[in-house]
Amino acid sequence: MADAAWFAWCFDHGRLHTFAAVTAPWCTAAWVRLHGDTEAEALQDKVGRFGSCVYFDQLSADQVAEVLKPQ
Ligand SMILES: [Zn+2]
């Protein structure tokens, strides 16, 4: 199951997204791919990189650049 899906934090919807490995991401807003094979690991990665930020307007300039860079 580990490679059947991957996780991203969406700063537009303000929540975790789960994307299937075999299809294109269904959300086209400002999300960033997270590391981790489980939802818990993905959330840990999100907190480590973006802290308690939930929405796009809470991010610092550096974090905005990280989210907007090609993934
Ligand atoms: Zn989204």
N, CA, C, O and the ligand as a Tripos MOL2 file, in Angstrom:
@<TRIPOS>MOLECULE
protein
  285   283    72     0     0
PROTEIN
NO_CHARGES

@<TRIPOS>ATOM
      1 N           0.8120   -1.2130    0.0000 N.3       1 MET1
      2 CA          0.0000    0.0000    0.0000 C.3       1 MET1
      3 C           0.8510    1.2720    0.0000 C.2       1 MET1
      4 O           0.3670    2.3510   -0.3410 O.2       1 MET1
      5 N           2.1160    1.1370    0.3830 N.am      2 ALA2
      6 CA          2.9340    2.3360    0.5800 C.3       2 ALA2
      7 C           3.0340    3.1880   -0.6800 C.2       2 ALA2
      8 O           3.0900    4.4160   -0.6030 O.2       2 ALA2
      9 N           3.0560    2.5340   -1.8430 N.am      3 ASP3
     10 CA          3.2010    3.3120   -3.0690 C.3       3 ASP3
     11 C           1.8680    3.4930   -3.7920 C.2       3 ASP3
     12 O           1.8430    3.9350   -4.9400 O.2       3 ASP3
     13 N           0.7830    3.1610   -3.1430 N.am      4 ALA4
     14 CA         -0.5250    3.2890   -3.7700 C.3       4 ALA4
     15 C          -1.0680    4.7070   -3.6570 C.2       4 ALA4
     16 O          -1.9670    5.0960   -4.4020 O.2       4 ALA4
     17 N          -0.5250    5.4690   -2.7350 N.am      5 ALA5
     18 CA         -1.0060    6.8320   -2.5440 C.3       5 ALA5
     19 C           0.1120    7.6760   -1.9530 C.2       5 ALA5
     20 O           1.0730    7.1600   -1.3830 O.2       5 ALA5
     21 N          -0.0380    8.9830   -2.1030 N.am      6 TRP6
     22 CA          0.9280    9.8770   -1.4680 C.3       6 TRP6
     23 C           0.1620   11.0800   -0.9310 C.2       6 TRP6
     24 O          -1.0000   11.3160   -1.2600 O.2       6 TRP6
     25 N           0.8660   11.8220   -0.0930 N.am      7 PHE7
     26 CA          0.1830   12.8680    0.6610 C.3       7 PHE7
     27 C           0.7100   14.2480    0.3230 C.2       7 PHE7
     28 O           1.8780   14.4220   -0.0250 O.2       7 PHE7
     29 N          -0.1670   15.2140    0.4340 N.am      8 ALA8
     30 CA          0.2130   16.6030    0.2200 C.3       8 ALA8
     31 C          -0.5990   17.4740    1.1690 C.2       8 ALA8
     32 O          -1.7330   17.1490    1.5210 O.2       8 ALA8
     33 N           0.0090   18.5940    1.5770 N.am      9 TRP9
     34 CA         -0.7580   19.5560    2.3410 C.3       9 TRP9
     35 C          -1.2150   20.6450    1.3780 C.2       9 TRP9
     36 O          -0.4170   21.1940    0.6190 O.2       9 TRP9
     37 N          -2.4950   20.9460    1.4190 N.am     10 CYS10
     38 CA         -3.0390   21.9620    0.5310 C.3      10 CYS10
     39 C          -3.2750   23.2430    1.3300 C.2      10 CYS10
     40 O          -4.0630   23.2550    2.2750 O.2      10 CYS10
     41 N          -2.5930   24.3130    0.9480 N.am     11 PHE11
     42 CA         -2.7160   25.5840    1.6580 C.3      11 PHE11
     43 C          -3.8910   26.4130    1.1370 C.2      11 PHE11
     44 O          -4.1680   27.5010    1.6430 O.2      11 PHE11
     45 N          -4.5630   25.8980    0.1440 N.am     12 ASP12
     46 CA         -5.7840   26.5410   -0.3370 C.3      12 ASP12
     47 C          -6.9890   25.9720    0.4040 C.2      12 ASP12
     48 O          -7.8180   26.7190    0.9230 O.2      12 ASP12
     49 N          -7.0790   24.6580    0.4490 N.am     13 HIS13
     50 CA         -8.1730   24.0040    1.1680 C.3      13 HIS13
     51 C          -7.8900   23.8930    2.6620 C.2      13 HIS13
     52 O          -8.8090   23.6540    3.4460 O.2      13 HIS13
     53 N          -6.6280   24.0620    3.0710 N.am     14 GLY14
     54 CA         -6.2860   24.0110    4.4890 C.3      14 GLY14
     55 C          -6.3780   22.6330    5.1010 C.2      14 GLY14
     56 O          -6.7240   22.4830    6.2730 O.2      14 GLY14
     57 N          -6.0650   21.6230    4.2980 N.am     15 ARG15
     58 CA         -6.0900   20.2650    4.8550 C.3      15 ARG15
     59 C          -5.2040   19.3240    4.0440 C.2      15 ARG15
     60 O          -4.7210   19.6490    2.9590 O.2      15 ARG15
     61 N          -5.0190   18.1520    4.6230 N.am     16 LEU16
     62 CA         -4.2260   17.1170    3.9760 C.3      16 LEU16
     63 C          -4.9920   16.5510    2.7800 C.2      16 LEU16
     64 O          -6.2050   16.3450    2.8400 O.2      16 LEU16
     65 N          -4.2580   16.3050    1.6970 N.am     17 HIS17
     66 CA         -4.8440   15.6230    0.5490 C.3      17 HIS17
     67 C          -4.1360   14.2860    0.3740 C.2      17 HIS17
     68 O          -2.9390   14.1600    0.6340 O.2      17 HIS17
     69 N          -4.8800   13.3150   -0.0620 N.am     18 THR18
     70 CA         -4.3120   12.0170   -0.4150 C.3      18 THR18
     71 C          -4.4950   11.8350   -1.9130 C.2      18 THR18
     72 O          -5.6140   11.8760   -2.4250 O.2      18 THR18
     73 N          -3.3790   11.6330   -2.6100 N.am     19 PHE19
     74 CA         -3.4320   11.4700   -4.0580 C.3      19 PHE19
     75 C          -3.0600   10.0400   -4.4320 C.2      19 PHE19
     76 O          -2.1490    9.4530   -3.8490 O.2      19 PHE19
     77 N          -3.7570    9.4970   -5.3870 N.am     20 ALA20
     78 CA         -3.4340    8.1580   -5.8780 C.3      20 ALA20
     79 C          -2.1690    8.2150   -6.7250 C.2      20 ALA20
     80 O          -1.9330    9.1890   -7.4400 O.2      20 ALA20
     81 N          -1.3680    7.1740   -6.6400 N.am     21 ALA21
     82 CA         -0.1010    7.1460   -7.3730 C.3      21 ALA21
     83 C          -0.3030    7.0930   -8.8750 C.2      21 ALA21
     84 O           0.5340    7.5850   -9.6320 O.2      21 ALA21
     85 N          -1.3860    6.5130   -9.3080 N.am     22 VAL22
     86 CA         -1.5580    6.2350  -10.7340 C.3      22 VAL22
     87 C          -2.3290    7.3150  -11.4930 C.2      22 VAL22
     88 O          -2.3880    7.2750  -12.7220 O.2      22 VAL22
     89 N          -2.9080    8.2580  -10.7960 N.am     23 THR23
     90 CA         -3.6650    9.3010  -11.4830 C.3      23 THR23
     91 C          -3.1230   10.6680  -11.1040 C.2      23 THR23
     92 O          -2.4670   10.8180  -10.0740 O.2      23 THR23
     93 N          -3.3940   11.6520  -11.9240 N.am     24 ALA24
     94 CA         -2.9420   13.0100  -11.6540 C.3      24 ALA24
     95 C          -3.6560   13.5470  -10.4130 C.2      24 ALA24
     96 O          -4.8120   13.2090  -10.1600 O.2      24 ALA24
     97 N          -2.9510   14.3940   -9.6330 N.am     25 PRO25
     98 CA         -3.5940   14.9840   -8.4490 C.3      25 PRO25
     99 C          -4.9120   15.6680   -8.8090 C.2      25 PRO25
    100 O          -4.9880   16.4010   -9.7940 O.2      25 PRO25
    101 N          -5.9390   15.4260   -8.0130 N.am     26 TRP26
    102 CA         -7.2670   15.9710   -8.2960 C.3      26 TRP26
    103 C          -7.3960   17.4150   -7.8520 C.2      26 TRP26
    104 O          -8.3430   18.1030   -8.2360 O.2      26 TRP26
    105 N          -6.4600   17.8760   -7.0530 N.am     27 CYS27
    106 CA         -6.5000   19.2670   -6.6110 C.3      27 CYS27
    107 C          -5.4030   20.0340   -7.3440 C.2      27 CYS27
    108 O          -4.2580   19.5860   -7.4020 O.2      27 CYS27
    109 N          -5.7530   21.1770   -7.8960 N.am     28 THR28
    110 CA         -4.7850   21.9660   -8.6480 C.3      28 THR28
    111 C          -4.4290   23.2500   -7.9150 C.2      28 THR28
    112 O          -3.8590   24.1640   -8.5100 O.2      28 THR28
    113 N          -4.7550   23.3310   -6.6450 N.am     29 ALA29
    114 CA         -4.4560   24.5210   -5.8500 C.3      29 ALA29
    115 C          -3.0370   24.4470   -5.2900 C.2      29 ALA29
    116 O          -2.2140   23.6720   -5.7780 O.2      29 ALA29
    117 N          -2.7540   25.2500   -4.2740 N.am     30 ALA30
    118 CA         -1.3930   25.3880   -3.7480 C.3      30 ALA30
    119 C          -1.1030   24.3260   -2.6940 C.2      30 ALA30
    120 O          -1.2510   24.5610   -1.4940 O.2      30 ALA30
    121 N          -0.6920   23.1710   -3.1600 N.am     31 TRP31
    122 CA         -0.3150   22.1140   -2.2100 C.3      31 TRP31
    123 C           1.1620   21.7980   -2.3490 C.2      31 TRP31
    124 O           1.7850   22.0920   -3.3700 O.2      31 TRP31
    125 N           1.7080   21.1970   -1.3080 N.am     32 VAL32
    126 CA          3.1040   20.7780   -1.3400 C.3      32 VAL32
    127 C           3.1610   19.2950   -0.9820 C.2      32 VAL32
    128 O           2.5050   18.8440   -0.0430 O.2      32 VAL32
    129 N           3.9430   18.5570   -1.7350 N.am     33 ARG33
    130 CA          4.0560   17.1270   -1.4780 C.3      33 ARG33
    131 C           4.7720   16.8870   -0.1530 C.2      33 ARG33
    132 O           5.7510   17.5620    0.1640 O.2      33 ARG33
    133 N           4.2810   15.9300    0.6080 N.am     34 LEU34
    134 CA          4.8630   15.6050    1.9090 C.3      34 LEU34
    135 C           5.5730   14.2650    1.8480 C.2      34 LEU34
    136 O           5.2320   13.3880    1.0550 O.2      34 LEU34
    137 N           6.5760   14.1350    2.7140 N.am     35 HIS35
    138 CA          7.2720   12.8590    2.8350 C.3      35 HIS35
    139 C           6.5310   12.0020    3.8610 C.2      35 HIS35
    140 O           5.9640   12.5150    4.8250 O.2      35 HIS35
    141 N           6.5470   10.7090    3.6390 N.am     36 GLY36
    142 CA          5.9030    9.8120    4.5870 C.3      36 GLY36
    143 C           4.9570    8.8610    3.8830 C.2      36 GLY36
    144 O           4.3100    9.2130    2.8970 O.2      36 GLY36
    145 N           4.8920    7.6530    4.4080 N.am     37 ASP37
    146 CA          4.0450    6.6190    3.8070 C.3      37 ASP37
    147 C           2.6790    6.5390    4.4640 C.2      37 ASP37
    148 O           1.7670    5.8890    3.9520 O.2      37 ASP37
    149 N           2.5470    7.2040    5.5980 N.am     38 THR38
    150 CA          1.2560    7.1950    6.2810 C.3      38 THR38
    151 C           0.8110    8.6320    6.5020 C.2      38 THR38
    152 O           1.6070    9.5670    6.4110 O.2      38 THR38
    153 N          -0.4670    8.7910    6.7920 N.am     39 GLU39
    154 CA         -1.0060   10.1130    7.0630 C.3      39 GLU39
    155 C          -0.2870   10.7590    8.2470 C.2      39 GLU39
    156 O          -0.0130   11.9590    8.2290 O.2      39 GLU39
    157 N           0.0170    9.9660    9.2730 N.am     40 ALA40
    158 CA          0.6950   10.4920   10.4680 C.3      40 ALA40
    159 C           2.0910   10.9900   10.1200 C.2      40 ALA40
    160 O           2.5010   12.0600   10.5690 O.2      40 ALA40
    161 N           2.8160   10.2230    9.3270 N.am     41 GLU41
    162 CA          4.1590   10.6340    8.9100 C.3      41 GLU41
    163 C           4.1000   11.8910    8.0490 C.2      41 GLU41
    164 O           4.9340   12.7870    8.1830 O.2      41 GLU41
    165 N           3.1250   11.9490    7.1800 N.am     42 ALA42
    166 CA          2.9700   13.1180    6.3070 C.3      42 ALA42
    167 C           2.6760   14.3730    7.1300 C.2      42 ALA42
    168 O           3.2150   15.4460    6.8550 O.2      42 ALA42
    169 N           1.8290   14.2310    8.1280 N.am     43 LEU43
    170 CA          1.4930   15.3760    8.9720 C.3      43 LEU43
    171 C           2.7050   15.8330    9.7860 C.2      43 LEU43
    172 O           2.8900   17.0250   10.0320 O.2      43 LEU43
    173 N           3.5230   14.8690   10.1960 N.am     44 GLN44
    174 CA          4.7420   15.1870   10.9250 C.3      44 GLN44
    175 C           5.6820   16.0010   10.0310 C.2      44 GLN44
    176 O           6.2870   16.9750   10.4790 O.2      44 GLN44
    177 N           5.7980   15.5980    8.7770 N.am     45 ASP45
    178 CA          6.6260   16.3150    7.8120 C.3      45 ASP45
    179 C           6.0750   17.7260    7.5930 C.2      45 ASP45
    180 O           6.8340   18.6940    7.5300 O.2      45 ASP45
    181 N           4.7890   17.8310    7.4810 N.am     46 LYS46
    182 CA          4.1520   19.1450    7.2830 C.3      46 LYS46
    183 C           4.4550   20.0830    8.4510 C.2      46 LYS46
    184 O           4.8180   21.2390    8.2350 O.2      46 LYS46
    185 N           4.3100   19.6030    9.6720 N.am     47 VAL47
    186 CA          4.5680   20.4310   10.8550 C.3      47 VAL47
    187 C           6.0470   20.8050   10.9240 C.2      47 VAL47
    188 O           6.3980   21.9220   11.3020 O.2      47 VAL47
    189 N           6.9190   19.8470   10.5500 N.am     48 GLY48
    190 CA          8.3470   20.1110   10.5850 C.3      48 GLY48
    191 C           8.7640   21.2070    9.6180 C.2      48 GLY48
    192 O           9.6860   21.9720    9.8990 O.2      48 GLY48
    193 N           8.0900   21.2830    8.4840 N.am     49 ARG49
    194 CA          8.4740   22.2490    7.4470 C.3      49 ARG49
    195 C           7.6550   23.5280    7.4850 C.2      49 ARG49
    196 O           8.1580   24.5980    7.1450 O.2      49 ARG49
    197 N           6.4000   23.4280    7.8950 N.am     50 PHE50
    198 CA          5.5080   24.5900    7.8230 C.3      50 PHE50
    199 C           4.8440   24.9340    9.1480 C.2      50 PHE50
    200 O           3.9980   25.8260    9.2090 O.2      50 PHE50
    201 N           5.2270   24.2290   10.2080 N.am     51 GLY51
    202 CA          4.6850   24.5340   11.5220 C.3      51 GLY51
    203 C           3.1770   24.4210   11.5640 C.2      51 GLY51
    204 O           2.5930   23.4750   11.0350 O.2      51 GLY51
    205 N           2.5530   25.4000   12.2010 N.am     52 SER52
    206 CA          1.1010   25.3430   12.3680 C.3      52 SER52
    207 C           0.3570   26.0320   11.2310 C.2      52 SER52
    208 O          -0.8630   26.1830   11.2900 O.2      52 SER52
    209 N           1.0840   26.4520   10.1930 N.am     53 CYS53
    210 CA          0.4240   27.1220    9.0640 C.3      53 CYS53
    211 C          -0.5860   26.1720    8.4080 C.2      53 CYS53
    212 O          -0.2830   25.0070    8.1460 O.2      53 CYS53
    213 N          -1.7510   26.6760    8.1570 N.am     54 VAL54
    214 CA         -2.8100   25.8800    7.5410 C.3      54 VAL54
    215 C          -3.1560   26.4440    6.1700 C.2      54 VAL54
    216 O          -3.3520   25.6950    5.2130 O.2      54 VAL54
    217 N          -3.2280   27.7480    6.0830 N.am     55 TYR55
    218 CA         -3.6190   28.3970    4.8340 C.3      55 TYR55
    219 C          -2.4560   29.2010    4.2390 C.2      55 TYR55
    220 O          -1.5080   29.5690    4.9330 O.2      55 TYR55
    221 N          -2.5590   29.4520    2.9600 N.am     56 PHE56
    222 CA         -1.5040   30.0920    2.1850 C.3      56 PHE56
    223 C          -1.0550   31.4230    2.7950 C.2      56 PHE56
    224 O           0.1400   31.7130    2.8290 O.2      56 PHE56
    225 N          -1.9890   32.2210    3.2680 N.am     57 ASP57
    226 CA         -1.6330   33.5570    3.7600 C.3      57 ASP57
    227 C          -0.9280   33.5330    5.1140 C.2      57 ASP57
    228 O          -0.5560   34.5850    5.6320 O.2      57 ASP57
    229 N          -0.7440   32.3650    5.6860 N.am     58 GLN58
    230 CA         -0.0190   32.2410    6.9500 C.3      58 GLN58
    231 C           1.4540   31.9110    6.7320 C.2      58 GLN58
    232 O           2.2340   31.8780    7.6830 O.2      58 GLN58
    233 N           1.8290   31.6700    5.4920 N.am     59 LEU59
    234 CA          3.1910   31.2420    5.1960 C.3      59 LEU59
    235 C           4.1480   32.4300    5.1110 C.2      59 LEU59
    236 O           3.7560   33.5400    4.7530 O.2      59 LEU59
    237 N           5.4220   32.1690    5.4520 N.am     60 SER60
    238 CA          6.4570   33.1680    5.2490 C.3      60 SER60
    239 C           6.8300   33.1930    3.7660 C.2      60 SER60
    240 O           6.4370   32.3100    3.0030 O.2      60 SER60
    241 N           7.5900   34.2090    3.3680 N.am     61 ALA61
    242 CA          8.0040   34.3260    1.9630 C.3      61 ALA61
    243 C           8.7740   33.0890    1.5130 C.2      61 ALA61
    244 O           8.5650   32.5940    0.4050 O.2      61 ALA61
    245 N           9.6640   32.5900    2.3700 N.am     62 ASP62
    246 CA         10.4320   31.4020    2.0290 C.3      62 ASP62
    247 C           9.5300   30.1920    1.8390 C.2      62 ASP62
    248 O           9.7260   29.3840    0.9310 O.2      62 ASP62
    249 N           8.5390   30.0860    2.7140 N.am     63 GLN63
    250 CA          7.6200   28.9410    2.6370 C.3      63 GLN63
    251 C           6.7430   29.0320    1.3910 C.2      63 GLN63
    252 O           6.4260   28.0140    0.7750 O.2      63 GLN63
    253 N           6.3510   30.2530    1.0210 N.am     64 VAL64
    254 CA          5.5760   30.4390   -0.2010 C.3      64 VAL64
    255 C           6.3800   29.9610   -1.4040 C.2      64 VAL64
    256 O           5.8470   29.2880   -2.2870 O.2      64 VAL64
    257 N           7.6620   30.3090   -1.4360 N.am     65 ALA65
    258 CA          8.5290   29.8980   -2.5290 C.3      65 ALA65
    259 C           8.6270   28.3650   -2.5930 C.2      65 ALA65
    260 O           8.6390   27.7720   -3.6720 O.2      65 ALA65
    261 N           8.6960   27.7530   -1.4230 N.am     66 GLU66
    262 CA          8.7660   26.2880   -1.3410 C.3      66 GLU66
    263 C           7.4990   25.6410   -1.9050 C.2      66 GLU66
    264 O           7.5640   24.6380   -2.6160 O.2      66 GLU66
    265 N           6.3600   26.2230   -1.5810 N.am     67 VAL67
    266 CA          5.0810   25.6690   -2.0360 C.3      67 VAL67
    267 C           4.9080   25.8640   -3.5390 C.2      67 VAL67
    268 O           4.3750   24.9940   -4.2290 O.2      67 VAL67
    269 N           5.3630   27.0170   -4.0430 N.am     68 LEU68
    270 CA          5.1090   27.3450   -5.4430 C.3      68 LEU68
    271 C           6.1230   26.7730   -6.4190 C.2      68 LEU68
    272 O           5.8900   26.7870   -7.6280 O.2      68 LEU68
    273 N           7.2520   26.2660   -5.9110 N.am     69 LYS69
    274 CA          8.2460   25.7260   -6.8310 C.3      69 LYS69
    275 C           7.7150   24.4540   -7.4780 C.2      69 LYS69
    276 O           6.8980   23.7530   -6.8810 O.2      69 LYS69
    277 N           8.1630   24.1500   -8.6800 N.am     70 PRO70
    278 CA          7.6870   22.9450   -9.3720 C.3      70 PRO70
    279 C           7.9460   21.6980   -8.5480 C.2      70 PRO70
    280 O           9.0140   21.5490   -7.9530 O.2      70 PRO70
    281 N           6.9750   20.8110   -8.5140 N.am     71 GLN71
    282 CA          7.1150   19.6060   -7.6840 C.3      71 GLN71
    283 C           7.0540   18.3480   -8.5110 C.2      71 GLN71
    284 O           7.1550   17.2480   -7.9690 O.2      71 GLN71
    285 ZN         -6.5990   21.3520   -2.3310 Zn       72 ZN72
@<TRIPOS>BOND
     1     1     2 1
     2     2     3 1
     3     3     4 2
     4     3     5 am
     5     5     6 1
     6     6     7 1
     7     7     8 2
     8     7     9 am
     9     9    10 1
    10    10    11 1
    11    11    12 2
    12    11    13 am
    13    13    14 1
    14    14    15 1
    15    15    16 2
    16    15    17 am
    17    17    18 1
    18    18    19 1
    19    19    20 2
    20    19    21 am
    21    21    22 1
    22    22    23 1
    23    23    24 2
    24    23    25 am
    25    25    26 1
    26    26    27 1
    27    27    28 2
    28    27    29 am
    29    29    30 1
    30    30    31 1
    31    31    32 2
    32    31    33 am
    33    33    34 1
    34    34    35 1
    35    35    36 2
    36    35    37 am
    37    37    38 1
    38    38    39 1
    39    39    40 2
    40    39    41 am
    41    41    42 1
    42    42    43 1
    43    43    44 2
    44    43    45 am
    45    45    46 1
    46    46    47 1
    47    47    48 2
    48    47    49 am
    49    49    50 1
    50    50    51 1
    51    51    52 2
    52    51    53 am
    53    53    54 1
    54    54    55 1
    55    55    56 2
    56    55    57 am
    57    57    58 1
    58    58    59 1
    59    59    60 2
    60    59    61 am
    61    61    62 1
    62    62    63 1
    63    63    64 2
    64    63    65 am
    65    65    66 1
    66    66    67 1
    67    67    68 2
    68    67    69 am
    69    69    70 1
    70    70    71 1
    71    71    72 2
    72    71    73 am
    73    73    74 1
    74    74    75 1
    75    75    76 2
    76    75    77 am
    77    77    78 1
    78    78    79 1
    79    79    80 2
    80    79    81 am
    81    81    82 1
    82    82    83 1
    83    83    84 2
    84    83    85 am
    85    85    86 1
    86    86    87 1
    87    87    88 2
    88    87    89 am
    89    89    90 1
    90    90    91 1
    91    91    92 2
    92    91    93 am
    93    93    94 1
    94    94    95 1
    95    95    96 2
    96    95    97 am
    97    97    98 1
    98    98    99 1
    99    99   100 2
   100    99   101 am
   101   101   102 1
   102   102   103 1
   103   103   104 2
   104   103   105 am
   105   105   106 1
   106   106   107 1
   107   107   108 2
   108   107   109 am
   109   109   110 1
   110   110   111 1
   111   111   112 2
   112   111   113 am
   113   113   114 1
   114   114   115 1
   115   115   116 2
   116   115   117 am
   117   117   118 1
   118   118   119 1
   119   119   120 2
   120   119   121 am
   121   121   122 1
   122   122   123 1
   123   123   124 2
   124   123   125 am
   125   125   126 1
   126   126   127 1
   127   127   128 2
   128   127   129 am
   129   129   130 1
   130   130   131 1
   131   131   132 2
   132   131   133 am
   133   133   134 1
   134   134   135 1
   135   135   136 2
   136   135   137 am
   137   137   138 1
   138   138   139 1
   139   139   140 2
   140   139   141 am
   141   141   142 1
   142   142   143 1
   143   143   144 2
   144   143   145 am
   145   145   146 1
   146   146   147 1
   147   147   148 2
   148   147   149 am
   149   149   150 1
   150   150   151 1
   151   151   152 2
   152   151   153 am
   153   153   154 1
   154   154   155 1
   155   155   156 2
   156   155   157 am
   157   157   158 1
   158   158   159 1
   159   159   160 2
   160   159   161 am
   161   161   162 1
   162   162   163 1
   163   163   164 2
   164   163   165 am
   165   165   166 1
   166   166   167 1
   167   167   168 2
   168   167   169 am
   169   169   170 1
   170   170   171 1
   171   171   172 2
   172   171   173 am
   173   173   174 1
   174   174   175 1
   175   175   176 2
   176   175   177 am
   177   177   178 1
   178   178   179 1
   179   179   180 2
   180   179   181 am
   181   181   182 1
   182   182   183 1
   183   183   184 2
   184   183   185 am
   185   185   186 1
   186   186   187 1
   187   187   188 2
   188   187   189 am
   189   189   190 1
   190   190   191 1
   191   191   192 2
   192   191   193 am
   193   193   194 1
   194   194   195 1
   195   195   196 2
   196   195   197 am
   197   197   198 1
   198   198   199 1
   199   199   200 2
   200   199   201 am
   201   201   202 1
   202   202   203 1
   203   203   204 2
   204   203   205 am
   205   205   206 1
   206   206   207 1
   207   207   208 2
   208   207   209 am
   209   209   210 1
   210   210   211 1
   211   211   212 2
   212   211   213 am
   213   213   214 1
   214   214   215 1
   215   215   216 2
   216   215   217 am
   217   217   218 1
   218   218   219 1
   219   219   220 2
   220   219   221 am
   221   221   222 1
   222   222   223 1
   223   223   224 2
   224   223   225 am
   225   225   226 1
   226   226   227 1
   227   227   228 2
   228   227   229 am
   229   229   230 1
   230   230   231 1
   231   231   232 2
   232   231   233 am
   233   233   234 1
   234   234   235 1
   235   235   236 2
   236   235   237 am
   237   237   238 1
   238   238   239 1
   239   239   240 2
   240   239   241 am
   241   241   242 1
   242   242   243 1
   243   243   244 2
   244   243   245 am
   245   245   246 1
   246   246   247 1
   247   247   248 2
   248   247   249 am
   249   249   250 1
   250   250   251 1
   251   251   252 2
   252   251   253 am
   253   253   254 1
   254   254   255 1
   255   255   256 2
   256   255   257 am
   257   257   258 1
   258   258   259 1
   259   259   260 2
   260   259   261 am
   261   261   262 1
   262   262   263 1
   263   263   264 2
   264   263   265 am
   265   265   266 1
   266   266   267 1
   267   267   268 2
   268   267   269 am
   269   269   270 1
   270   270   271 1
   271   271   272 2
   272   271   273 am
   273   273   274 1
   274   274   275 1
   275   275   276 2
   276   275   277 am
   277   277   278 1
   278   278   279 1
   279   279   280 2
   280   279   281 am
   281   281   282 1
   282   282   283 1
   283   283   284 2
@<TRIPOS>SUBSTRUCTURE
     1 MET1         2 RESIDUE 1 A MET
     2 ALA2         6 RESIDUE 1 A ALA
     3 ASP3        10 RESIDUE 1 A ASP
     4 ALA4        14 RESIDUE 1 A ALA
     5 ALA5        18 RESIDUE 1 A ALA
     6 TRP6        22 RESIDUE 1 A TRP
     7 PHE7        26 RESIDUE 1 A PHE
     8 ALA8        30 RESIDUE 1 A ALA
     9 TRP9        34 RESIDUE 1 A TRP
    10 CYS10       38 RESIDUE 1 A CYS
    11 PHE11       42 RESIDUE 1 A PHE
    12 ASP12       46 RESIDUE 1 A ASP
    13 HIS13       50 RESIDUE 1 A HIS
    14 GLY14       54 RESIDUE 1 A GLY
    15 ARG15       58 RESIDUE 1 A ARG
    16 LEU16       62 RESIDUE 1 A LEU
    17 HIS17       66 RESIDUE 1 A HIS
    18 THR18       70 RESIDUE 1 A THR
    19 PHE19       74 RESIDUE 1 A PHE
    20 ALA20       78 RESIDUE 1 A ALA
    21 ALA21       82 RESIDUE 1 A ALA
    22 VAL22       86 RESIDUE 1 A VAL
    23 THR23       90 RESIDUE 1 A THR
    24 ALA24       94 RESIDUE 1 A ALA
    25 PRO25       98 RESIDUE 1 A PRO
    26 TRP26      102 RESIDUE 1 A TRP
    27 CYS27      106 RESIDUE 1 A CYS
    28 THR28      110 RESIDUE 1 A THR
    29 ALA29      114 RESIDUE 1 A ALA
    30 ALA30      118 RESIDUE 1 A ALA
    31 TRP31      122 RESIDUE 1 A TRP
    32 VAL32      126 RESIDUE 1 A VAL
    33 ARG33      130 RESIDUE 1 A ARG
    34 LEU34      134 RESIDUE 1 A LEU
    35 HIS35      138 RESIDUE 1 A HIS
    36 GLY36      142 RESIDUE 1 A GLY
    37 ASP37      146 RESIDUE 1 A ASP
    38 THR38      150 RESIDUE 1 A THR
    39 GLU39      154 RESIDUE 1 A GLU
    40 ALA40      158 RESIDUE 1 A ALA
    41 GLU41      162 RESIDUE 1 A GLU
    42 ALA42      166 RESIDUE 1 A ALA
    43 LEU43      170 RESIDUE 1 A LEU
    44 GLN44      174 RESIDUE 1 A GLN
    45 ASP45      178 RESIDUE 1 A ASP
    46 LYS46      182 RESIDUE 1 A LYS
    47 VAL47      186 RESIDUE 1 A VAL
    48 GLY48      190 RESIDUE 1 A GLY
    49 ARG49      194 RESIDUE 1 A ARG
    50 PHE50      198 RESIDUE 1 A PHE
    51 GLY51      202 RESIDUE 1 A GLY
    52 SER52      206 RESIDUE 1 A SER
    53 CYS53      210 RESIDUE 1 A CYS
    54 VAL54      214 RESIDUE 1 A VAL
    55 TYR55      218 RESIDUE 1 A TYR
    56 PHE56      222 RESIDUE 1 A PHE
    57 ASP57      226 RESIDUE 1 A ASP
    58 GLN58      230 RESIDUE 1 A GLN
    59 LEU59      234 RESIDUE 1 A LEU
    60 SER60      238 RESIDUE 1 A SER
    61 ALA61      242 RESIDUE 1 A ALA
    62 ASP62      246 RESIDUE 1 A ASP
    63 GLN63      250 RESIDUE 1 A GLN
    64 VAL64      254 RESIDUE 1 A VAL
    65 ALA65      258 RESIDUE 1 A ALA
    66 GLU66      262 RESIDUE 1 A GLU
    67 VAL67      266 RESIDUE 1 A VAL
    68 LEU68      270 RESIDUE 1 A LEU
    69 LYS69      274 RESIDUE 1 A LYS
    70 PRO70      278 RESIDUE 1 A PRO
    71 GLN71      282 RESIDUE 1 A GLN
    72 ZN72       285 GROUP 0 **** ****
